[in-house]
């Protein structure tokens, strides 16, 4: 049974609520333009174009609204949009101003107080002028600066009107010479609710533009990654100034996308909800968690903006499609909906709240309901009128209510895909399954393809070595490019065999020296005890001298062609370097080289001065150079990967991840990938890139958390989206060997297992439930699946799951009453 609206007015009109608190039940209705009413059909185009002021009283029975005033528009022009602003409510205009976007590019201003107080005798028209070429698709008063009005039209223009002088408003452009919307039709515009100089607009070509009126330029523009066109509406989050919601009037793929301007590569929340194009949205200014949407599928949905995405909070029934919905500014639960069947209706969202909502009013009573049972059974109930409407030829229903039990059909698309994945799992071909999904996604060029290939690498013993190639850094390709540049195979110059040297001939016979008298047994034993200690000391003494001599030979003894440009080592800092070298003070020689700018000489000398001098000289060289890439090289050489991750450029996060995969130790690698993912998630709000790093880190909870928040219903079915999510989680769980308790993972797997069980796939459902640990929420489902086929389940899964309910002894102990004394015999 369709719930009736609270109030209703027979008009095909665009709606605006009174902005003044003095008249919270006053509304303005402007006759809808034929172009808007003809989107689906049924608009009343023949009637006269009027602007009506209506009011309502919820305490009075009936659905009628009172018409306070009604006037005809100039030239019979109809409305494409209407907006009610609070400008002048404290002075000349007690009810504020009304602005209407009309046909032929006309924008008009009215004084609603003059209209209402005179019952329509005073037309209340303040100003009317042509602002656009073609229809004016949207007019909107600024919520914080009511003297400003934004307009957009079919000519691809966005204009700003300053109505501080309502009779002579000034016209401005948000950005002189901007051509982003050129050649398109701008369908909607909206003011930011927190930053007063920010404005957004969207067009029929799928482009959403954000304007900065202070800088007089376009801040940013973006489009749907799926290439949807016709952005029908755009609204800002009332609490978060960087977030906005865009609706798409696409009958094949309708969508509402929530974007954050800190990362406009992808929307961070998305929902389909409607089965046809979405025509309008409204964000509740008093509760930013409630969003309204209406579409061509005859549905008006109230959404709850939760942490896990947009969830249906309630739905307002409608006989035909609604093209506009608006919240009442002073009564947050009231909603006005304008439909194509010639009515403007008033509804209460609380009365349309879902039965599954956590907080339900006590007076809430469902006229009908449905409950799904195990095995696909459904139990439906309703009152007598509903039963008669469903089947008029059936026998008379009981006076109070009716109740039917039936079986719903299975989900064929769920079953088919589930059977395929169950086959992969049974054969334990997870890596092949990941590669198959990569192929279906179009290769690693897409985000999903890269994600699936990375999941496949987790099942290889040396899978980490393949991460750089997936990120675009293929070892063989880079080696080929280096060979083309060098003209020979890389490494032959530095890492190849050294040229053979002529053995030095020494014809002189060395006289054999005597080693002394033969050692006794005890003396030989003492000799070998001290031999290692003496040899180690001797080698240490010889190392410094050898290093100094080697460096001196490199710089001083190597023959060089002498020309006029040769370095003069006989004076200046060069002489000091040479002298320090000759006396064996390599540290002083290296420091003099750095001081005089001789970087190469400093590194050459330091290489012969031991590990400590070499490392300090290397660090000093990197400090003096100040190059970002060399700093990365230094971090690699010193194995300081924590510093590398914390200082890396997030725009080149793939390079950072490739460095970690190539050089980081096995113990450090997971935590480093997790640190990089956290930076991407918290600093850049790039959750799609962060999830790649979380997969490399094998962080199961974080990866699943992002998947749950970003998965979108595909192919028009939320169950298919859930199925894809569960498959990804099952593969990741197998790859990471995650065996801890995770509430999100448990909830999604239990939900999917219940769908499989109701579709007849009890074995697959039980196999999924066996992935969970210490999960009490699925205990009942486990018990029901087990008892549906105890022998089969026992052979496959072993021990029976525990009984999900507590045992309570409710027996009544009966005690035999004590016998009463016998009565004496009657005696006459």
Secondary structure, DSSP 8 states (H G I E B T S, - for coil): -----SEEE---EEEEE--SGGGTTEEEEEEB-HHHHTTTS----SS--EEEEEE--TTSSSSB-EEEEEEE-GGG--EEEEEEE-TTTTTT-TT-EEEEEEGGGEEEEE-HHHHHHTTTSS--EEEEEE-SSS-EEEEEE-SS-TTEEEEEETTS-EEEEE-TTGGG-EEEESSTT--TTTTS-EEEEEE-SS-TTEEEEEETTSEEEEEETTTTEEEEEEE-TT----EEEEEE-SS-TTEEEEEE--SSS-EEEEEETTB-SS-SEEE---SS-EEEEEE-SS-TTEEEEEETTSEEEEEEEETTEEEEEEEEE-SS-EEEEEE-SSSTTEEEEEETTS-EEEEETGGGB-TT-SS--TT---SEEEEE-TTSEEEEEEEHHHHHHH-TTS----SSEEEEEEE----HHHHHHHHHHHHHHHTT-HHHHHHHHHHHTTSTTSHHHHHHHHHHHTTSTTGGGGHHHHTT--HHHHHHHHHHHHSS-TTTTTTS-----------S--------S---HHHHHHHHHHHHHHHHHHHHHHHHHHHHHHHHIIIIIS-----TTS--TTSHHHHHHHHHHHTT-HHHHHHHHHHTT-HHHHHHHHTTSHHHHHHHHHHHHHHHH--HHHHHHHHHHTT-HHHHHHHS-GGGHHHHHHHHHHHS-HHHHHHHHHHHHHHHHHTS--HHHHHHHHHHTT-HHHHHHHHHHH---BTTBHHHHHHHHHHHHHHHHHHHT--S--HHHHHHHHHHHHHHHHTT-HHHHHHHHTT-SS-STTHHHHHHHHHHSHHHHHHHH-S----SS-----------------------
